[in-house]
């Protein structure tokens, strides 16, 4: 699977009867974080290059300023790497196989390997709000569908959806795997 920003992996592959999840089911929720990390790595490279140029031209005060900026960006890079979420793998009826996650050859922390399905306690659908905007391309409200691990087993992001599709997808995954489904931060409906 390609992790380029424009690559689209269907979240629910079509079945012969027109709907539903079929196992094995491939998932890839790494592309958003890969795009962010590639940009951050590029900014780090640019600042390091700028620092080298300033040092070679003996502009010490400018070099100190660029060095401070690079230190701050490097600190944010470490935070982004530590807290990135997303997985790539295949969901089977009895296990989940997760491929190692890496960007530009840099290995990222996170789950990898094969996990038996009995090591997971359920499916979680996390509703996340986005900032209000009129831009159709902006990241707005979306949902993450998680496979929730028992103690000692990592949580895995199976899908990122929009327009409240995560609830239906989460319940479908839960039904296929025989796992309970919980909704986190579900939107409230106010009726007058």
Sine and cosine of phi, psi and omega as CSV:
sin_phi,cos_phi,sin_psi,cos_psi,sin_omega,cos_omega
0.00,0.00,0.67,-0.74,0.03,-1.00
-1.00,0.10,0.57,-0.82,0.02,-1.00
-0.94,-0.33,0.34,0.94,0.01,-1.00
-0.93,0.36,0.48,-0.88,-0.09,-1.00
-0.85,0.53,-0.52,0.85,-0.05,-1.00
-1.00,0.05,-0.04,1.00,-0.06,-1.00
-0.98,0.20,0.74,-0.67,0.00,-1.00
-0.90,-0.44,0.83,-0.56,0.07,-1.00
-0.94,-0.33,0.87,-0.49,0.00,-1.00
-0.87,0.50,0.71,-0.70,-0.05,-1.00
-0.98,0.21,-0.57,0.82,0.03,-1.00
-0.85,-0.53,0.99,-0.17,-0.01,-1.00
-0.89,0.46,0.60,-0.80,-0.04,-1.00
-0.92,0.39,0.58,-0.81,0.08,-1.00
-0.96,-0.28,0.26,-0.97,-0.03,-1.00
-0.84,0.54,-0.52,0.85,-0.02,-1.00
-1.00,0.00,0.15,0.99,0.13,-0.99
0.99,-0.12,-0.01,1.00,0.02,-1.00
-0.21,-0.98,0.18,-0.98,0.09,-1.00
0.99,-0.14,0.29,-0.96,0.01,-1.00
-1.00,-0.08,0.73,-0.69,0.07,-1.00
-0.93,-0.37,0.70,-0.72,0.06,-1.00
-0.99,-0.12,0.60,-0.80,0.01,1.00
-0.95,0.32,0.54,-0.84,-0.07,-1.00
-0.85,-0.53,0.88,-0.48,0.02,-1.00
-1.00,0.08,0.66,-0.75,0.03,-1.00
-0.71,-0.70,0.49,-0.87,0.05,-1.00
-0.49,-0.87,0.97,-0.26,-0.01,-1.00
-0.91,-0.41,0.46,0.89,-0.07,-1.00
-1.00,-0.09,-0.27,0.96,-0.21,-0.98
-0.88,0.47,-0.61,0.79,-0.02,-1.00
-0.90,0.44,-0.74,0.67,-0.01,-1.00
-0.94,0.34,-0.54,0.84,0.06,-1.00
-0.89,0.45,-0.65,0.76,0.03,-1.00
-0.89,0.45,-0.71,0.70,0.01,-1.00
-0.88,0.48,-0.73,0.69,-0.05,-1.00
-0.93,0.38,-0.58,0.82,0.06,-1.00
-0.89,0.46,-0.66,0.75,0.04,-1.00
-0.90,0.43,-0.67,0.74,0.01,-1.00
-0.92,0.40,-0.67,0.75,0.05,-1.00
-0.88,0.47,-0.64,0.77,0.04,-1.00
-0.89,0.46,-0.67,0.74,0.03,-1.00
-0.90,0.43,-0.66,0.75,0.06,-1.00
-0.87,0.50,-0.71,0.70,0.00,-1.00
-0.88,0.47,-0.66,0.75,0.02,-1.00
-0.89,0.45,-0.68,0.73,0.00,-1.00
-0.93,0.38,-0.62,0.78,0.04,-1.00
-0.90,0.43,-0.67,0.74,0.05,-1.00
-0.88,0.48,-0.70,0.72,0.05,-1.00
-0.88,0.48,-0.63,0.78,0.03,-1.00
-0.90,0.44,-0.70,0.72,0.02,-1.00
-0.88,0.47,-0.69,0.72,0.01,-1.00
-0.88,0.47,-0.70,0.71,0.00,-1.00
-0.90,0.43,-0.63,0.78,0.03,-1.00
-0.93,0.37,-0.66,0.75,0.01,-1.00
-0.93,0.38,-0.49,0.87,0.03,-1.00
-1.00,0.01,0.09,1.00,0.06,-1.00
0.86,0.51,0.59,0.81,0.07,-1.00
-0.98,-0.19,0.99,0.13,-0.18,-0.98
-0.90,0.44,-0.68,0.73,-0.03,-1.00
-0.92,0.38,-0.67,0.75,0.07,-1.00
-0.89,0.45,-0.65,0.76,0.02,-1.00
-0.89,0.46,-0.63,0.78,0.02,-1.00
-0.90,0.44,-0.66,0.75,0.03,-1.00
-0.90,0.44,-0.71,0.70,0.03,-1.00
-0.91,0.41,-0.59,0.80,0.03,-1.00
-0.89,0.45,-0.65,0.76,0.04,-1.00
-0.91,0.41,-0.69,0.72,0.03,-1.00
-0.87,0.48,-0.68,0.73,0.01,-1.00
-0.90,0.43,-0.61,0.79,0.02,-1.00
-0.89,0.45,-0.66,0.76,0.02,-1.00
-0.92,0.40,-0.71,0.71,0.00,-1.00
-0.91,0.42,-0.63,0.78,0.03,-1.00
-0.90,0.44,-0.61,0.80,0.06,-1.00
-0.89,0.46,-0.70,0.72,0.05,-1.00
-0.91,0.41,-0.57,0.82,0.02,-1.00
-0.88,0.47,-0.69,0.73,0.03,-1.00
-0.88,0.47,-0.67,0.75,0.02,-1.00
-0.90,0.44,-0.71,0.71,0.02,-1.00
-0.87,0.49,-0.68,0.73,-0.01,-1.00
-0.90,0.43,-0.68,0.73,-0.05,-1.00
-0.91,0.41,-0.61,0.79,-0.12,-0.99
-0.96,-0.28,0.16,0.99,0.06,-1.00
-0.90,0.43,0.53,-0.85,0.01,-1.00
-0.77,-0.64,0.44,-0.90,-0.02,-1.00
0.67,-0.74,0.52,-0.85,-0.03,-1.00
-0.59,-0.81,0.34,-0.94,0.04,-1.00
-0.70,-0.71,0.81,-0.59,-0.02,-1.00
0.02,-1.00,-0.36,-0.93,-0.04,-1.00
-0.70,-0.71,0.72,-0.70,0.02,-1.00
-0.98,-0.18,0.85,-0.53,0.05,-1.00
-0.94,-0.35,0.14,-0.99,0.00,-1.00
-0.91,0.41,-0.49,0.87,-0.07,-1.00
-0.91,-0.42,-0.11,0.99,-0.06,-1.00
-0.33,-0.94,0.19,-0.98,0.12,-0.99
-0.81,-0.59,0.77,-0.64,0.06,-1.00
-0.95,-0.32,0.83,-0.56,-0.05,-1.00
-0.90,-0.43,0.80,-0.60,0.01,-1.00
-0.99,0.15,0.49,-0.87,0.06,-1.00
-0.88,0.48,0.59,-0.80,-0.03,-1.00
-0.98,-0.21,0.80,-0.60,0.01,-1.00
-0.54,-0.84,0.49,-0.87,0.08,-1.00
-0.79,-0.61,0.82,-0.57,0.02,-1.00
0.78,0.62,0.60,0.80,0.02,-1.00
0.99,0.12,-0.06,1.00,0.01,-1.00
-1.00,-0.02,0.91,-0.42,0.02,-1.00
-0.93,0.37,0.68,-0.73,-0.01,-1.00
-0.97,-0.26,0.50,-0.86,0.05,-1.00
-0.93,0.37,0.42,-0.91,0.04,-1.00
0.61,-0.79,0.07,-1.00,-0.06,-1.00
-0.93,0.36,0.49,-0.87,0.11,-0.99
-0.37,-0.93,0.46,-0.89,0.01,-1.00
0.95,-0.30,-0.30,-0.95,-0.05,-1.00
-0.90,-0.43,0.71,-0.70,-0.01,-1.00
-0.81,-0.58,0.77,-0.64,0.07,-1.00
-0.92,0.40,0.58,-0.81,-0.06,-1.00
-0.90,0.44,-0.44,0.90,0.01,-1.00
-0.94,0.33,-0.10,0.99,0.06,-1.00
-1.00,0.08,0.02,1.00,-0.01,-1.00
-0.92,-0.40,0.65,-0.76,-0.08,-1.00
-1.00,-0.09,-0.21,0.98,0.01,-1.00
0.23,-0.97,-0.08,-1.00,0.05,-1.00
-0.93,-0.36,0.74,-0.67,0.04,-1.00
-0.89,-0.45,0.68,-0.73,0.08,-1.00
-0.92,-0.39,0.92,-0.39,-0.02,-1.00
-0.98,-0.20,0.89,-0.46,0.02,-1.00
-1.00,0.02,0.81,-0.59,0.01,-1.00
-0.88,-0.48,0.71,-0.71,0.02,-1.00
-1.00,0.04,0.48,-0.88,0.07,-1.00
-0.92,-0.39,0.14,-0.99,0.00,-1.00
-0.97,0.24,0.56,-0.83,0.04,-1.00
-0.91,0.42,0.73,-0.68,-0.01,-1.00
-0.36,-0.93,0.37,-0.93,0.09,-1.00
-0.98,-0.21,0.00,1.00,0.00,-1.00
-0.98,0.18,0.87,-0.50,-0.05,-1.00
-0.92,0.40,-0.40,0.92,-0.04,-1.00
-1.00,-0.05,-0.07,1.00,-0.03,-1.00
-0.97,0.24,0.46,-0.89,0.05,-1.00
-0.96,0.28,0.90,-0.44,0.01,-1.00
-0.94,-0.35,-0.43,-0.90,0.03,-1.00
-0.85,0.52,0.66,-0.75,0.02,-1.00
-0.46,-0.89,0.12,-0.99,-0.02,-1.00
-0.77,-0.64,0.53,-0.85,0.14,-0.99
-0.91,-0.41,0.76,-0.65,0.06,-1.00
-0.98,-0.20,0.89,-0.46,-0.08,-1.00
-0.95,-0.32,0.54,-0.84,0.27,-0.96
-0.99,-0.16,0.93,-0.36,-0.17,-0.99
-1.00,0.04,0.87,-0.49,-0.04,-1.00
-0.99,0.15,0.46,-0.89,0.14,-0.99
-0.96,0.27,0.17,-0.99,0.04,-1.00
-0.79,0.61,0.76,-0.65,-0.02,-1.00
1.00,-0.03,-0.11,0.99,0.02,-1.00
-0.88,-0.48,0.74,-0.68,-0.04,-1.00
-0.95,0.30,0.42,-0.91,0.17,-0.99
-0.99,0.17,0.63,-0.77,-0.03,-1.00
-0.87,-0.49,0.75,-0.67,0.09,-1.00
-0.99,0.13,0.89,-0.45,-0.01,-1.00
-1.00,-0.04,-0.53,0.85,-0.06,-1.00
-0.37,-0.93,0.45,-0.89,0.15,-0.99
-0.85,-0.53,0.86,-0.52,-0.06,-1.00
-0.82,-0.57,0.14,-0.99,0.04,-1.00
-0.72,-0.69,0.16,-0.99,0.08,-1.00
0.84,0.54,0.62,0.79,0.05,-1.00
0.88,0.48,0.38,0.93,0.05,-1.00
-0.97,0.25,-0.31,0.95,-0.04,-1.00
-0.89,0.45,-0.58,0.82,0.01,-1.00
-0.88,0.48,-0.75,0.66,0.00,-1.00
-0.91,0.42,-0.68,0.73,0.00,-1.00
-0.90,0.43,-0.68,0.73,0.02,-1.00
-0.87,0.49,-0.69,0.72,0.02,-1.00
-0.92,0.39,-0.57,0.82,0.04,-1.00
-0.92,0.38,-0.69,0.72,0.05,-1.00
-0.89,0.46,-0.69,0.73,0.04,-1.00
-0.86,0.50,-0.66,0.75,0.00,-1.00
-0.92,0.39,-0.67,0.74,-0.01,-1.00
-0.90,0.43,-0.63,0.78,-0.05,-1.00
-1.00,-0.02,-0.16,0.99,-0.04,-1.00
0.95,0.31,0.56,0.83,-0.02,-1.00
-0.91,-0.42,0.53,-0.85,0.06,-1.00
-0.94,0.35,0.44,-0.90,-0.02,-1.00
-0.89,-0.46,0.72,-0.69,0.10,-1.00
-0.83,-0.55,0.53,-0.85,0.03,-1.00
-0.93,-0.37,0.75,-0.67,-0.05,-1.00
-0.92,-0.38,0.79,-0.61,0.00,-1.00
0.86,0.51,0.60,0.80,0.00,-1.00
-0.88,0.47,0.64,-0.77,0.00,-1.00
-0.91,0.41,0.56,-0.83,0.01,-1.00
-0.99,-0.10,0.62,-0.78,0.05,-1.00
-0.97,-0.25,0.81,-0.58,0.02,-1.00
-0.96,-0.27,0.84,-0.54,0.00,-1.00
-0.91,-0.42,0.71,-0.71,-0.02,-1.00
-0.95,-0.31,0.00,0.00,0.00,0.00
